[in-house]
């Protein structure tokens, strides 16, 4: 889980580490679509696509 206040400082390297350090296999990410500010939505989607993790809007 990444809190809303930390989203501006997330980059691909950190996101990849989050996925790799999760004990269970990460099948997809769930994005709190209404809780994420506009500009960060496309940033997160792009990073998830770059590391090959599908996502669902919640």
ABEGO torsion letter per residue (X at the ends): XBBAAAAAABBAAAAAAAAAABABBBABBBBBAAABBAAAAAAAAAAAAAAGBBBBBX
